[in-house]
């Protein structure tokens, strides 16, 4: 009939394993991949600063250095995904391309944890401080991410960090997260708009209370001032400068650990 159907197929396991066979070999269906540079979802591990021991910046940095993101990209994701370097990518002039995400480095993770007082290990290799194990509950809502998180949890144990994986259905997971009952949330916020958004995710007016998007409970006076100036500025040059400064502060806060982006 001359009709064309299209289907968006982003998941590597489907692209490489399922989209195979006679209809592809004979040319009835064409697989096309093209790359773009558009606002990326804010994806990764979000650490709740109100949930001990994540109020300590050193612990947050250590967790970031204990996540072996590259081992997930290759081979689990077939090398198709790329590392997300900052919370806000794909915004053109607004993106701070000078920032690079903290890399997997057990030595750095160990150094931060030793400095934070987590300098003892239990019989199972998990660090202990004041009788408490360094165990972080990771809430997530997609079973398709099981293989990714299992690898990250296995690698994090090398630094003495236990990631306890908690798979819930989407409604239960969001309920827990928005009620601030989570420790760490594995999720993504959709991108969009012409410039990054900071107020809803990082302003202290949205911290320490339920039903907001500040799920890390970031409460930073310097960030507040820049967010307010960013929202009030009307000229692009000022907004671009403030966006880059805010992205640097988000990086230094260490409560969002960027993971993957789909650049196609």
KOLSE-466066 format. One record per residue: residue number from 1; residue in one letter; x, y, z of N, C-alpha, C, CB in turn. Coordinates in steps of 0.1 Angstrom, whole numbers, plus 5000, padded with zeros to 4 digits. Glycine has a CB too. Example, Ala and Ser with C-alpha at 12.3 -4.5 7.8 and 13.67 -1.06 7.14 Angstrom:
2
     k   r   neast   nnorth    nup   caeast   canorth   caup   ceast   cnorth    cup   cbeast   cbnorth   cbup
     1   A    5132     4943   5078     5123      4955   5078    5132     4967   5078     5113      4955   5090
     2   S    5128     4978   5071     5137      4989   5071    5129     5000   5079     5141      4994   5057
***
This chain:
264
     k   r   neast   nnorth    nup   caeast   canorth   caup   ceast   cnorth    cup   cbeast   cbnorth   cbup
     1   X    5008     4988   5000     5000      5000   5000    5009     5013   5000     4991      5000   5012
     2   X    5021     5011   5001     5030      5023   5002    5030     5029   5015     5026      5032   4991
     3   X    5025     5023   5025     5025      5028   5039    5038     5025   5046     5013      5023   5047
     4   X    5042     5034   5055     5054      5032   5063    5051     5032   5077     5065      5042   5059
     5   X    5056     5022   5085     5055      5022   5099    5069     5024   5105     5049      5009   5104
     6   X    5069     5031   5117     5082      5033   5123    5080     5029   5138     5088      5047   5122
     7   X    5091     5025   5144     5091      5021   5158    5104     5025   5165     5089      5005   5160
     8   X    5103     5033   5175     5115      5038   5182    5120     5026   5191     5112      5050   5191
     9   X    5133     5023   5189     5139      5011   5195    5152     5016   5202     5141      5000   5185
    10   X    5152     5020   5214     5163      5026   5220    5171     5016   5229     5159      5038   5229
    11   X    5165     5005   5233     5171      4996   5242    5181     4987   5235     5161      4988   5250
    12   X    5194     4987   5239     5204      4979   5232    5201     4964   5231     5217      4981   5238
    13   X    5195     4959   5242     5192      4944   5242    5181     4941   5231     5187      4940   5256
    14   X    5172     4950   5228     5162      4948   5218    5168     4950   5204     5150      4957   5220
    15   X    5176     4961   5203     5182      4964   5190    5191     4953   5185     5190      4977   5191
    16   X    5199     4947   5194     5209      4938   5190    5204     4923   5190     5221      4939   5199
    17   X    5194     4920   5199     5190      4906   5200    5177     4903   5193     5189      4903   5215
    18   X    5167     4913   5195     5154      4910   5190    5151     4915   5175     5144      4917   5198
    19   X    5158     4926   5171     5155      4931   5158    5165     4924   5148     5158      4947   5158
    20   X    5163     4911   5147     5171      4903   5138    5161     4893   5130     5181      4895   5146
    21   X    5167     4888   5119     5159      4877   5113    5156     4880   5098     5147      4875   5120
    22   X    5147     4872   5093     5144      4872   5079    5138     4886   5074     5134      4861   5075
    23   X    5129     4892   5081     5123      4904   5076    5134     4915   5075     5112      4909   5085
    24   X    5144     4914   5083     5155      4924   5083    5165     4920   5071     5163      4925   5096
    25   X    5168     4907   5071     5177      4903   5061    5172     4905   5046     5180      4888   5062
    26   X    5159     4904   5045     5154      4906   5031    5150     4920   5028     5142      4897   5030
    27   X    5152     4929   5038     5150      4943   5035    5136     4948   5037     5154      4946   5021
    28   X    5127     4940   5043     5114      4945   5045    5113     4955   5056     5104      4933   5049
    29   X    5123     4954   5065     5124      4964   5076    5139     4969   5076     5120      4957   5090
    30   X    5140     4982   5077     5154      4988   5078    5156     4993   5092     5155      4999   5068
    31   X    5168     4991   5097     5172      4996   5110    5180     5008   5108     5180      4985   5119
    32   X    5176     5019   5113     5183      5032   5111    5187     5038   5124     5174      5042   5103
    33   X    5199     5042   5126     5203      5049   5138    5210     5062   5134     5214      5040   5146
    34   X    5205     5073   5141     5211      5086   5138    5213     5093   5151     5202      5095   5129
    35   X    5223     5101   5152     5227      5108   5164    5222     5122   5164     5243      5108   5165
    36   X    5220     5127   5176     5215      5141   5178    5221     5148   5190     5199      5141   5180
    37   X    5218     5160   5192     5224      5168   5203    5212     5176   5209     5236      5177   5199
    38   X    5204     5169   5217     5192      5175   5222    5192     5174   5238     5179      5168   5217
    39   X    5184     5181   5245     5184      5180   5259    5182     5166   5264     5173      5189   5265
    40   X    5191     5161   5272     5191      5148   5277    5183     5147   5290     5205      5142   5279
    41   X    5177     5136   5293     5171      5134   5306    5181     5135   5317     5164      5120   5307
    42   X    5177     5140   5329     5186      5141   5340    5186     5127   5347     5182      5152   5351
    43   X    5195     5119   5343     5195      5105   5347    5206     5102   5357     5196      5096   5335
    44   X    5204     5092   5365     5215      5087   5374    5210     5083   5388     5225      5098   5376
    45   X    5219     5084   5397     5217      5080   5411    5215     5093   5419     5228      5071   5417
    46   X    5204     5095   5425     5201      5107   5433    5202     5103   5448     5187      5113   5429
    47   X    5211     5110   5455     5214      5107   5469    5206     5116   5478     5229      5107   5472
    48   X    5199     5111   5487     5191      5119   5497    5200     5124   5508     5179      5111   5502
    49   X    5203     5137   5508     5212      5142   5518    5206     5141   5532     5215      5156   5515
    50   X    5193     5140   5533     5187      5139   5547    5187     5125   5552     5172      5144   5546
    51   X    5192     5115   5544     5192      5101   5549    5207     5098   5552     5186      5092   5538
    52   X    5210     5096   5565     5224      5092   5568    5228     5079   5561     5225      5090   5583
    53   X    5241     5079   5557     5252      5088   5559    5254     5098   5547     5265      5080   5562
    54   X    5244     5100   5539     5245      5107   5527    5246     5122   5529     5234      5104   5518
    55   X    5244     5127   5541     5246      5141   5544    5261     5145   5544     5240      5144   5558
    56   X    5270     5136   5544     5284      5138   5544    5288     5138   5529     5292      5128   5552
    57   X    5293     5150   5524     5297      5151   5510    5308     5141   5507     5302      5165   5508
    58   X    5317     5137   5516     5327      5128   5513    5322     5114   5510     5337      5127   5525
    59   X    5311     5110   5517     5304      5098   5514    5298     5098   5500     5294      5094   5525
    60   X    5292     5109   5496     5286      5110   5483    5297     5109   5472     5279      5123   5482
    61   X    5308     5116   5474     5319      5115   5464    5324     5101   5463     5331      5125   5468
    62   X    5325     5094   5475     5330      5080   5475    5321     5071   5467     5332      5075   5489
    63   X    5308     5073   5468     5299      5064   5461    5300     5067   5446     5284      5067   5465
    64   X    5302     5079   5442     5304      5083   5428    5316     5076   5422     5305      5098   5426
    65   X    5327     5076   5430     5339      5069   5425    5338     5054   5426     5351      5074   5433
    66   X    5328     5049   5433     5327      5034   5434    5318     5028   5424     5322      5031   5448
    67   X    5311     5037   5415     5302      5032   5405    5310     5030   5392     5291      5042   5403
    68   X    5311     5018   5388     5318      5015   5375    5308     5016   5363     5324      5000   5376
    69   X    5306     5028   5360     5296      5030   5349    5301     5024   5336     5294      5045   5347
    70   X    5314     5025   5333     5319      5020   5320    5317     5005   5319     5334      5024   5319
    71   X    5317     4998   5330     5316      4984   5330    5301     4980   5326     5319      4977   5343
    72   X    5292     4989   5328     5278      4987   5324    5277     4991   5309     5269      4996   5333
    73   X    5283     5002   5305     5282      5006   5291    5287     4995   5282     5289      5019   5289
    74   X    5298     4989   5286     5305      4978   5279    5307     4967   5289     5318      4983   5273
    75   X    5300     4955   5287     5293      4951   5275    5278     4952   5276     5297      4937   5272
    76   X    5272     4954   5288     5257      4953   5290    5250     4961   5280     5253      4957   5304
    77   X    5254     4974   5278     5247      4983   5269    5253     4983   5255     5246      4996   5275
    78   X    5262     4973   5252     5268      4971   5239    5276     4983   5234     5257      4968   5229
    79   X    5279     4992   5243     5287      5004   5239    5278     5014   5232     5298      5000   5230
    80   X    5265     5012   5232     5256      5021   5225    5253     5034   5233     5242      5014   5223
    81   X    5251     5033   5246     5250      5045   5255    5263     5051   5257     5243      5041   5268
    82   X    5263     5064   5262     5275      5071   5265    5274     5076   5280     5278      5082   5256
    83   X    5285     5080   5286     5285      5085   5299    5279     5099   5299     5299      5085   5305
    84   X    5269     5101   5308     5264      5114   5310    5273     5121   5320     5249      5114   5316
    85   X    5278     5133   5315     5289      5140   5323    5283     5149   5333     5298      5147   5314
    86   X    5272     5156   5331     5266      5165   5340    5251     5163   5340     5269      5180   5335
    87   X    5244     5170   5349     5229      5168   5350    5222     5174   5337     5224      5176   5362
    88   X    5228     5184   5331     5221      5191   5320    5230     5191   5308     5217      5205   5324
    89   X    5227     5182   5299     5235      5181   5286    5225     5183   5274     5242      5168   5285
    90   X    5231     5188   5264     5223      5190   5251    5216     5204   5251     5213      5179   5250
    91   X    5220     5213   5259     5214      5226   5259    5222     5237   5252     5211      5231   5274
    92   X    5231     5233   5244     5239      5242   5236    5248     5251   5245     5230      5251   5228
    93   X    5247     5264   5243     5255      5274   5251    5254     5272   5266     5252      5288   5247
    94   X    5242     5268   5270     5239      5266   5285    5247     5255   5291     5225      5265   5287
    95   X    5251     5245   5284     5257      5233   5290    5272     5236   5294     5257      5221   5279
    96   X    5276     5232   5305     5289      5233   5310    5297     5221   5306     5290      5236   5326
    97   X    5304     5222   5295     5311      5211   5289    5325     5209   5296     5313      5212   5274
    98   X    5329     5218   5305     5341      5216   5312    5341     5206   5323     5346      5230   5317
    99   X    5329     5203   5327     5327      5194   5339    5327     5179   5334     5314      5196   5346
   100   X    5335     5171   5340     5335      5156   5337    5330     5149   5350     5349      5152   5333
   101   X    5322     5139   5347     5317      5131   5358    5328     5124   5366     5306      5121   5353
   102   X    5326     5122   5379     5336      5114   5386    5337     5100   5381     5333      5114   5402
   103   X    5350     5096   5379     5352      5083   5373    5354     5072   5383     5365      5083   5364
   104   X    5352     5060   5379     5354      5048   5388    5368     5048   5392     5350      5035   5381
   105   X    5370     5049   5406     5384      5049   5411    5383     5045   5425     5390      5064   5410
   106   X    5387     5032   5428     5385      5026   5441    5395     5033   5451     5389      5011   5441
   107   X    5406     5037   5447     5416      5044   5456    5410     5057   5461     5429      5047   5448
   108   X    5403     5065   5452     5397      5078   5456    5385     5075   5465     5393      5086   5444
   109   X    5377     5065   5462     5366      5061   5470    5371     5057   5484     5358      5049   5464
   110   X    5381     5049   5485     5387      5045   5498    5392     5057   5506     5398      5035   5496
   111   X    5398     5066   5499     5404      5078   5506    5393     5087   5512     5412      5086   5496
   112   X    5382     5089   5504     5371      5097   5509    5364     5090   5521     5361      5100   5498
   113   X    5363     5077   5521     5356      5070   5531    5365     5069   5544     5352      5056   5527
   114   X    5378     5067   5542     5387      5068   5554    5386     5081   5561     5401      5064   5550
   115   X    5386     5092   5552     5386      5105   5558    5373     5108   5565     5388      5116   5547
   116   X    5362     5102   5561     5349      5104   5567    5346     5095   5579     5338      5101   5557
   117   X    5357     5087   5583     5355      5079   5594    5351     5065   5592     5346      5085   5604
   118   X    5348     5061   5579     5345      5047   5576    5357     5039   5573     5335      5047   5564
   119   X    5366     5038   5583     5379      5032   5581    5380     5018   5586     5389      5041   5587
   120   X    5369     5012   5590     5369      4998   5594    5360     4990   5585     5364      4997   5609
   121   X    5363     4977   5584     5355      4968   5576    5350     4956   5584     5362      4963   5563
   122   X    5338     4952   5581     5333      4940   5588    5338     4927   5581     5318      4940   5588
   123   X    5334     4916   5586     5338      4903   5580    5334     4901   5566     5333      4892   5589
   124   X    5324     4908   5562     5319      4907   5548    5325     4917   5539     5304      4908   5547
   125   X    5334     4925   5544     5341      4935   5536    5334     4949   5535     5343      4930   5522
   126   X    5322     4950   5541     5315      4962   5541    5320     4971   5552     5300      4960   5542
   127   X    5322     4984   5549     5327      4993   5559    5317     4995   5571     5330      5007   5553
   128   X    5323     4998   5582     5315      5000   5595    5320     5012   5602     5316      4987   5604
   129   X    5310     5020   5607     5313      5032   5615    5303     5033   5627     5313      5045   5606
   130   X    5307     5034   5639     5299      5035   5651    5288     5024   5651     5292      5048   5651
   131   X    5292     5012   5647     5283      5000   5647    5274     4999   5635     5275      5001   5659
   132   X    5274     5009   5626     5265      5009   5614    5273     5005   5602     5259      5023   5612
   133   X    5267     4997   5594     5273      4993   5581    5270     5003   5570     5267      4979   5576
   134   X    5279     5005   5561     5278      5014   5550    5269     5008   5539     5292      5019   5544
   135   X    5256     5008   5542     5247      5001   5533    5237     5011   5528     5239      4990   5541
   136   X    5236     5013   5515     5227      5023   5509    5216     5015   5501     5235      5032   5500
   137   X    5204     5019   5504     5192      5013   5497    5190     5021   5484     5179      5012   5506
   138   X    5190     5014   5473     5188      5020   5460    5174     5016   5455     5199      5015   5450
   139   X    5165     5026   5454     5151      5024   5450    5151     5026   5435     5141      5033   5457
   140   X    5145     5016   5428     5143      5018   5413    5130     5010   5409     5155      5012   5405
   141   X    5126     5012   5396     5113      5008   5393    5112     5001   5379     5103      5020   5393
   142   X    5123     4997   5374     5123      4990   5361    5132     4978   5361     5129      5000   5350
   143   X    5126     4966   5360     5133      4954   5360    5143     4953   5349     5124      4942   5360
   144   X    5141     4961   5338     5151      4961   5327    5164     4967   5331     5145      4969   5316
   145   X    5165     4973   5343     5178      4978   5348    5185     4969   5358     5176      4992   5354
   146   X    5179     4957   5360     5185      4948   5370    5200     4945   5367     5177      4935   5370
   147   X    5203     4942   5354     5216      4938   5351    5226     4949   5353     5217      4933   5336
   148   X    5222     4962   5350     5230      4973   5352    5233     4975   5367     5223      4986   5347
   149   X    5223     4974   5375     5225      4977   5390    5232     4966   5397     5211      4979   5396
   150   X    5231     4953   5392     5238      4942   5398    5253     4944   5397     5233      4929   5392
   151   X    5257     4948   5385     5271      4951   5382    5276     4962   5391     5274      4954   5367
   152   X    5269     4973   5392     5273      4984   5400    5274     4980   5414     5263      4996   5398
   153   X    5265     4972   5419     5265      4968   5433    5278     4959   5436     5253      4961   5437
   154   X    5280     4950   5426     5292      4941   5428    5305     4950   5428     5293      4931   5416
   155   X    5306     4959   5420     5318      4967   5419    5320     4976   5431     5318      4976   5406
   156   X    5309     4982   5436     5309      4991   5448    5314     4983   5460     5295      4996   5451
   157   X    5312     4970   5461     5317      4963   5473    5332     4963   5474     5312      4948   5472
   158   X    5339     4966   5463     5353      4967   5463    5358     4978   5472     5359      4968   5449
   159   X    5349     4989   5473     5352      5000   5482    5346     4999   5495     5348      5013   5475
   160   X    5339     4987   5498     5333      4985   5511    5319     4991   5512     5342      4990   5522
   161   X    5313     4994   5500     5299      5000   5500    5289     4989   5496     5299      5012   5491
   162   X    5279     4987   5504     5268      4978   5500    5257     4986   5494     5263      4970   5513
   163   X    5253     4983   5482     5241      4989   5475    5230     4978   5476     5244      4993   5461
   164   X    5220     4981   5484     5209      4971   5485    5198     4975   5475     5203      4971   5500
   165   X    5196     4967   5465     5187      4970   5454    5173     4967   5458     5191      4962   5441
   166   X    5164     4978   5456     5150      4977   5460    5142     4980   5448     5146      4986   5472
   167   X    5137     4969   5441     5128      4971   5429    5114     4972   5434     5131      4959   5419
   168   X    5107     4983   5430     5093      4985   5433    5086     4988   5420     5091      4996   5443
   169   X    5073     4986   5420     5065      4991   5408    5066     5006   5408     5050      4986   5408
   170   X    5063     5012   5397     5066      5026   5395    5058     5035   5405     5062      5030   5381
   171   X    5046     5032   5408     5038      5040   5417    5043     5039   5431     5023      5036   5417
   172   X    5047     5027   5435     5053      5026   5449    5066     5033   5450     5054      5011   5452
   173   X    5074     5032   5439     5088      5038   5440    5086     5053   5440     5096      5034   5427
   174   X    5078     5059   5432     5076      5074   5432    5070     5078   5445     5067      5078   5420
   175   X    5061     5071   5451     5055      5074   5464    5066     5075   5474     5044      5064   5468
   176   X    5075     5065   5475     5085      5065   5485    5095     5076   5483     5093      5051   5484
   177   X    5099     5079   5470     5108      5090   5467    5102     5103   5470     5112      5089   5452
   178   X    5090     5106   5466     5084      5119   5468    5080     5121   5483     5072      5121   5460
   179   X    5080     5111   5491     5077      5113   5505    5090     5113   5513     5069      5101   5510
   180   X    5102     5114   5505     5115      5115   5512    5118     5103   5521     5116      5128   5520
   181   X    5113     5091   5517     5116      5079   5524    5127     5070   5518     5104      5071   5526
   182   X    5133     5076   5508     5144      5069   5501    5158     5072   5506     5143      5071   5486
   183   X    5167     5064   5503     5181      5068   5505    5187     5072   5492     5189      5056   5511
   184   X    5186     5064   5482     5191      5067   5469    5181     5063   5458     5205      5060   5466
   185   X    5179     5071   5448     5169      5068   5438    5176     5067   5425     5158      5079   5437
   186   X    5173     5056   5418     5178      5053   5404    5167     5057   5395     5183      5038   5403
   187   X    5169     5068   5388     5158      5072   5379    5162     5083   5370     5146      5078   5388
   188   X    5153     5088   5362     5156      5099   5352    5144     5109   5352     5160      5093   5338
   189   X    5148     5121   5351     5138      5132   5348    5139     5136   5334     5139      5144   5358
   190   X    5127     5137   5327     5128      5140   5313    5134     5154   5310     5114      5139   5306
   191   X    5142     5155   5299     5147      5168   5296    5137     5176   5288     5160      5166   5287
   192   X    5141     5188   5284     5132      5196   5276    5134     5211   5278     5117      5192   5279
   193   X    5127     5219   5270     5129      5233   5272    5141     5238   5265     5129      5237   5286
   194   X    5143     5251   5265     5154      5257   5258    5166     5259   5267     5150      5270   5252
   195   X    5164     5258   5280     5175      5260   5290    5173     5251   5302     5176      5275   5294
   196   X    5184     5248   5309     5182      5239   5321    5173     5245   5332     5196      5237   5327
   197   X    5168     5236   5340     5159      5240   5351    5166     5237   5364     5145      5233   5350
   198   X    5167     5246   5373     5174      5244   5386    5165     5245   5398     5185      5253   5387
   199   X    5155     5254   5397     5147      5258   5409    5140     5246   5415     5137      5268   5406
   200   X    5134     5238   5406     5126      5227   5412    5134     5215   5418     5117      5221   5401
   201   X    5147     5214   5413     5155      5203   5417    5165     5207   5428     5163      5198   5405
   202   X    5168     5219   5429     5179      5223   5438    5177     5234   5448     5191      5226   5430
   203   X    5166     5242   5447     5164      5253   5456    5159     5248   5469     5154      5263   5450
   204   X    5164     5254   5480     5161      5249   5493    5147     5251   5497     5170      5257   5503
   205   X    5139     5259   5490     5125      5260   5493    5118     5247   5490     5119      5272   5485
   206   X    5124     5239   5482     5118      5226   5479    5125     5214   5486     5119      5223   5464
   207   X    5133     5218   5496     5141      5207   5503    5133     5204   5516     5155      5211   5506
   208   X    5136     5192   5522     5132      5188   5535    5117     5187   5537     5138      5197   5546
   209   X    5110     5185   5526     5095      5183   5526    5091     5174   5515     5088      5197   5526
   210   X    5080     5167   5516     5075      5158   5506    5069     5165   5494     5065      5148   5512
   211   X    5068     5157   5483     5060      5161   5471    5067     5173   5464     5046      5165   5475
   212   X    5080     5172   5463     5087      5182   5455    5097     5174   5446     5095      5193   5463
   213   X    5104     5181   5436     5113      5174   5428    5128     5175   5433     5113      5180   5414
   214   X    5129     5182   5445     5142      5182   5451    5144     5170   5460     5144      5195   5460
   215   X    5146     5158   5453     5146      5145   5460    5160     5143   5466     5143      5134   5450
   216   X    5170     5151   5463     5183      5150   5470    5183     5159   5483     5194      5155   5461
   217   X    5172     5167   5485     5172      5176   5496    5184     5185   5496     5170      5169   5509
   218   X    5188     5190   5485     5199      5200   5484    5194     5213   5490     5203      5202   5469
   219   X    5203     5218   5499     5200      5230   5506    5213     5238   5507     5194      5227   5521
   220   X    5215     5246   5497     5228      5253   5496    5225     5268   5493     5237      5247   5484
   221   X    5228     5277   5503     5225      5291   5501    5231     5298   5489     5230      5299   5513
   222   X    5244     5294   5486     5250      5300   5474    5242     5295   5461     5265      5295   5472
   223   X    5238     5283   5461     5230      5278   5449    5217     5286   5449     5228      5263   5450
   224   X    5210     5288   5460     5198      5295   5461    5199     5309   5454     5193      5296   5475
   225   X    5209     5316   5458     5211      5330   5452    5213     5329   5437     5223      5336   5459
   226   X    5221     5320   5432     5223      5319   5418    5210     5315   5411     5235      5310   5415
   227   X    5203     5306   5417     5190      5301   5410    5180     5313   5409     5184      5290   5419
   228   X    5179     5321   5420     5170      5332   5419    5175     5342   5409     5169      5339   5433
   229   X    5188     5345   5408     5193      5354   5398    5191     5348   5384     5208      5357   5400
   230   X    5192     5335   5382     5190      5329   5369    5176     5330   5365     5194      5314   5370
   231   X    5166     5328   5374     5152      5329   5371    5148     5344   5367     5144      5324   5382
   232   X    5155     5353   5373     5151      5367   5371    5158     5373   5359     5154      5376   5383
   233   X    5169     5368   5355     5177      5373   5343    5169     5372   5330     5191      5366   5342
   234   X    5170     5382   5322     5163      5383   5310    5172     5382   5297     5154      5395   5309
   235   X    5185     5385   5299     5194      5384   5288    5201     5371   5288     5204      5396   5288
   236   X    5204     5366   5276     5209      5352   5275    5223     5351   5280     5209      5348   5260
   237   X    5231     5361   5278     5245      5360   5283    5246     5358   5298     5253      5373   5280
   238   X    5237     5365   5306     5237      5364   5320    5232     5350   5324     5228      5374   5327
   239   X    5222     5345   5317     5216      5332   5320    5226     5321   5317     5203      5330   5312
   240   X    5233     5322   5306     5243      5312   5302    5254     5311   5313     5249      5315   5289
   241   X    5259     5323   5317     5269      5323   5328    5265     5317   5340     5274      5338   5330
   242   X    5252     5320   5345     5247      5315   5357    5244     5300   5356     5234      5322   5361
   243   X    5240     5296   5344     5237      5281   5343    5250     5273   5344     5231      5279   5329
   244   X    5261     5278   5339     5274      5271   5340    5279     5271   5354     5284      5277   5330
   245   X    5277     5282   5361     5281      5283   5375    5272     5274   5384     5280      5298   5381
   246   X    5259     5273   5381     5251      5264   5388    5254     5249   5385     5236      5267   5384
   247   X    5258     5246   5373     5261      5233   5370    5274     5228   5378     5263      5231   5355
   248   X    5283     5238   5380     5295      5235   5387    5291     5233   5402     5305      5247   5386
   249   X    5282     5240   5407     5277      5238   5421    5270     5225   5423     5268      5250   5426
   250   X    5262     5221   5413     5256      5208   5413    5266     5197   5414     5246      5206   5401
   251   X    5277     5198   5406     5288      5189   5406    5294     5188   5419     5298      5192   5395
   252   X    5297     5200   5425     5304      5200   5438    5295     5195   5449     5308      5214   5441
   253   X    5282     5196   5448     5273      5191   5458    5274     5176   5459     5259      5196   5455
   254   X    5275     5170   5447     5277      5155   5446    5265     5147   5450     5288      5152   5456
   255   X    5253     5152   5450     5241      5145   5453    5235     5138   5441     5231      5154   5460
   256   X    5238     5142   5429     5234      5136   5417    5246     5130   5410     5226      5146   5408
   257   X    5246     5117   5408     5257      5110   5401    5252     5107   5387     5261      5097   5409
   258   X    5256     5114   5377     5251      5112   5363    5256     5098   5358     5256      5123   5354
   259   X    5248     5091   5351     5251      5078   5346    5252     5077   5331     5241      5068   5351
   260   X    5240     5075   5324     5240      5073   5310    5232     5083   5302     5235      5059   5307
   261   X    5236     5084   5290     5227      5092   5280    5226     5084   5268     5233      5106   5277
   262   X    5215     5086   5261     5212      5079   5248    5214     5090   5237     5198      5073   5247
   263   X    5226     5090   5230     5229      5101   5221    5224     5100   5207     5244      5103   5221
   264   X    5214     5091   5206     5209      5088   5192    5193     5087   5193     5214      5075   5187
***
